[in-house]
Amino acid sequence: MRLAHAADIHLGHRQYGLSQREVDGRLSFQKFLSQAREHDADAILIPGDLFDSRDIRPETLQQTEDILENVDKPIIVSPGNHDQNMSRRRSLTWLQYLNNRGIITLLSADLTGDQASFVQTDADDPRKGGGGYVDLKRDGNLVRCFGLQYRGAYIERDLPAVADGIRTVNDTEDEPDVSILLAHFGVDDAVPDLGANVARSALTDIEDLVDYIALGHIHKQYESGDAAHNPGSLEAFDIQEGRWSDEHGYYIYDTETGTAEHHLSKRRPYVTLDFDVSGYRTFEDLRGDFEDEVADARSDVEGTCQRSIYRDGNDGRRSPLINLRLEGTLLLDHATFDVETLTDIVEKELDALYTQPTNHTERKAVQELLGDLERDEAFNPDGTVNTDALQERVFTTIAGESRYNGETNAVAETLDRTENLVNEDSQSTAGVAEYLRERRRELFPDGAGAEDDEEVVE
């Protein structure tokens, strides 16, 4: 038996507010279903995030129904974090609606007790809300699929109960030839920096009971141990995901051989373009060299766009998404540094669908002030200056250059607290003055600087 495994479809998602990106997601999903048919898949596995939101638009639901109704194989789905809300559950979700209509088979565990409970459902006769597992049979072989909904931070705590629930079903029912678990979580040893929340060791009991763990949630393809497989989302949904050029797609799992083969998905190309702004004293000079670099990059961008996985259904070019990454030391002031103009140049020259700039430039004055701070400490992930780190450096510099340099760190902390009293606590001038007098007495009991109290407050 062959099973096609994809996850994180996010139907209805309009990246950057573009309706075309919603269309892209739908086309990628349709292509996956077509490829599953070409692989002669006996069932489709989707462990979470079929939809981008529990509040999808009516047209998104209708389009999804139209697509899935044309699939003549079981479509087995477990809920992801985008399909439902853990804290505010609804009596009927869109996945349950599709299940009740017989379009999908929705699987979830009952986790109300100490042991997870899995109720059997029939792929040909879905139950309201779905069951916990479904048996697939072909040529005398029995493949049992269990479903586990998204559990967030509770998932690692729940896994022992899930293992007990699977064991109970397999011990009391016919022993399956192959057992599969659909689940929506990440494994931290494989993707430690991507929000994974299950330790590798926590999967041991599950791996003793199932042959294949069909994962979703992390949009990058990875495998962990012998059983856990995460295909990556079909489309790239942000700049970071766009850099994972060969880590989006789906698996074809052959239950007879126990092998899982990863295939790349058809999707829109995502290209990163870097430009160093260092050394330019006028925007005109910067713009001239920028135009030259963009023109030089065109052949590489076109080479990417010509890859078969990025071309459209008619084998035509698809306009790329561009991440314009601006780096270096900026000598210009922000008023003359026209990022919008640079973005327009990229879109025109490279015929891009959309260009997303990320500004990682550093102002020279700020760079000098931040000194030897590590970049991760000095700048936020979006490239903006970490003002807390900058303020700390400023206060430390002021304190170190003052007559109070014998207590540099303590004085810097006092300045920081004074700033908070004024800007966040709306403390009165009298209150700030009293705080400074108290701190002076604590730090300089010999009376140093007493004559400067009022001057400091002003």
Summary of the structure (lengths in Angstrom):
residues: 458
radius of gyration: 28.5
end to end distance: 79.4
largest distance: 94.3
contacts: 1468
relative contact order: 0.08
helix: 39%
strand: 22%
